[in-house]
Every structure is written in structure tokens, then in C-alpha cells.
Amino acid sequence: GANSYGQLGLGHKEDVLLPQQLTDFCKPACVRKITGGGGHSTVVMDGGGLFVCGLNKDGQLGLGHTEDVLCFTLCKSLGGCPIQQVACGWDFTIILTGKFAISLYFAENGQVLSCGSNSFGQLGVPHGPQRCVIPQAIELLTEKVVCVAAGLRHALAATVSGIVFQWGTGLASSGRRLCPGQTLPLFLTAREPSRVTGLKNYKAICVLAGSAHSAALTDAGELYVWGSNKHGQLATQAAFLPVPQKIEAHCFQSEKVTAAWSGWTHLVAQTGTGKVFTWGRADYGQLGRKLETQEGWKLEKQDSLRPQNSTPSSLYCLMGATEVGGDFSWTQCVSFPRLPVMCLVRAAVCKAS
């Protein structure tokens, strides 16, 4: 894939056409999660160690400097604190500490840290600097967090009690343009964690973020979405949803959603019976199915383009998959422009029929 900033971790900046195995810093069986941003990549190991590489102009690698890194390097600034999950935005990183962290250094179990650009408040530190080169705790998230997500210029967190917080102003400009005369909710304009309204009576277990949209999966198997719908990723006719809206169950053949993933401008969901649904932008084949028309678009009122792939559609070929999605699955490898294509062998393992 693209390697303009060394985000493949191969020690150079040349694009790579064929997959190459990385063996210098870890054993393949020890990798738990791979995540990528606009030009940087992260790997979380089974023991909670965090390795980073790639673009570091704003300190998004959390290494204490702003030089690009061409090989995967241990993030020592975490002081040995085990990491559970990492969400990479365009030029920033959100880090969730691991479940076996015990007050090491400055982080505790379920605490959220951030580093990189803060130009749009995406670090969740309202009065912080324009960028941060060392991960810092988001102190306003006082309750234990179980899941984090990062988009182009916004981020989210779900707490153990199911409350969803959002920060960063990345969705505000689209909201003001597409919802003229409306007062946007605080969580769309906040530079610090702000509770997402419209989910008060629901317990979120997972949060998702795309370029300019957000989503939350509840313990009841319902998927809520909000933000930009430019590519039909919100499964609605509205151009912008300022508050969460549930995708109706009939879109998933009346089954509960058990897992969901977000690409840059598309979404993937899996139901309890193993069915996999995709919807949203499709012009790079990221939905895993043929377009309904040659272009996949139709012209509507006001000369605006609306995608025809805004309705979740199941992929029979992935029925019964034990794992689908993740930041670099087959559906999401083109989510960021010029993003490296990185694959886990277990990304889509289907049961034999």
C-alpha cells in the first residue's frame, strides 16, 4: 500500500505492491490489533504494548517528538502501561488503557489518553496546546471507558455504564451548512468530552467514527448513527443527522446487530445469525458487492448527488464469518486516502458450509 510516511513500518518510504511480513519487532501470534490513521499506524500486542510508526508531524505517535518513524517503535512514553485499544484519527491518536493496568505511570484501567493535533479540539483537552507529542489523560472522562473511536477531526468514548461522549469540531461545519437555522447540539461543537444527547435511555457498548459521522451500538442490538450522510452511510434520506437516529431493524432483516465497524465513508454490521451487511460509499469496492448502477449514484433535487447504496445489504459470501471488519479489513482498506493496506489473517474467517 501507500507508504509516503513510512506507515508500513518497513524502514523506507516507498509504496509496496505486495504484502510483506514484519518480523523485526514481534511474533505474528502476539499481535492483538492493528489500526491506522491518515499516515500513521499502530499495533497493540497481546501483552498491552503499543508500537507505532509513520507520519508524526503533530506528535500523533506519542513518542515525544515530531519526526516521522519508518519502523514500528515501542511507545515508551506510556511508561509500560498496558493498552487495550487505540483509535487513529487523521492526525491524532486516542488510546484506551488496558484492563490489567494497575496505576502504572499516569494511567489506570479504562482511562483515555490522546496525542497529536488539537486544532479542532480532537484531543479532548479544551485549553490544551495546538498539538501534544506525549499522550495525556483526558481528565474530563471520569468514568471508566470501555471503547473509543476517532474520525477525521472528532472522537468518541463509551463508558462502562453505556454513556457516549463526543468531542472535536469535525462535524460542526457540515452540520451548520446542511442544517441552516438549527442550533447544533453541544457535542457537535465541543472541544472537550460532551455527552451525546438522544441516547439517554440506551446503553452503548461500542462507538464508531468515520470521516464525518459517528455511530453507537447498544446492548439491545440497535445501531444509532449521526453526522454527515454524504455517501448514504447513515441509511437515511437526510443529508445530515444532528442527533442519533436508529437504523430500523428491518434494514438488518429484523435481526439484532451484534457487531459493527466504520470505514471512512461506509459502515459494516453483523447480526446474531452471522449475516454481514454493508452500506455507504461504494466507488472503490469497499462494500464488497457490485453497484446497483454503473456509477452507483443518481442525481436528485438541488443538483446534489445521493448514493443508491444507503440501504444495508447482506453479503451472502460472508455468512457465518467469525470475525469481520476492523480498521484494515477488506471493507475498510480504502477508508483513508493513501492509507496503507494492512491485513490480519483472521480478518474474515468463514465457517465451512
C-alpha positions, 0 to 999 in steps of 0.5 A: 500500500501507500507508504509516503510516511513510512506507515508500513513500518518497513524502514523506507518510504516507498509504496509496496505492491505486495504484502510483506511480513514484519518480523523485526519487532514481534511474533505474528501470534502476539499481535492483538490489533492493528489500526491506522490513521491518515499516515500513521499506524499502530499495533497493540500486542497481546501483552498491552504494548503499543508500537507505532510508526509513520507520519508524526508531524503533530506528535500523533505517535506519542513518542515525544517528538515530531519526526516521522518513524519508518519502523514500528517503535515501542511507545515508551512514553506510556511508561509500560502501561498496558493498552487495550485499544487505540483509535487513529484519527487523521492526525491524532491518536486516542488510546484506551488503557488496558484492563490489567493496568494497575496505576502504572505511570499516569494511567489506570484501567479504562482511562483515555489518553490522546496525542497529536493535533488539537486544532479542532479540539480532537484531543479532548483537552479544551485549553490544551496546546495546538498539538501534544507529542506525549499522550495525556489523560483526558481528565474530563472522562471520569468514568471508566471507558470501555471503547473509543473511536476517532474520525477525521477531526472528532472522537468518541468514548463509551463508558462502562455504564453505556454513556457516549461522549463526543468531542472535536469540531469535525462535524460542526461545519457540515452540520451548520451548512446542511442544517441552516437555522438549527442550533447544533447540539453541544457535542457537535461543537465541543472541544472537550468530552460532551455527552451525546444527547438522544441516547439517554435511555440506551446503553452503548457498548461500542462507538464508531467514527468515520470521516464525518459521522459517528455511530453507537451500538447498544446492548439491545442490538440497535445501531444509532448513527449521526453526522454527515450522510454524504455517501448514504452511510447513515441509511437515511434520506437526510443529508445530515443527522444532528442527533442519533437516529436508529437504523430500523431493524428491518434494514438488518432483516429484523435481526439484532446487530451484534457487531459493527465497524466504520470505514471512512465513508461506509459502515459494516454490521453483523447480526446474531445469525452471522449475516454481514451487511454493508452500506455507504460509499461504494466507488472503490469496492469497499462494500464488497458487492457490485453497484446497483448502477454503473456509477452507483449514484443518481442525481436528485433535487438541488443538483446534489448527488445521493448514493443508491447504496444507503440501504444495508445489504447482506453479503451472502459470501460472508455468512457465518464469518467469525470475525469481520471488519476492523480498521484494515479489513477488506471493507475498510482498506480504502477508508483513508486516502493513501492509507496503507493496506494492512491485513490480519489473517483472521480478518474474515474467517468463514465457517465451512458450509 
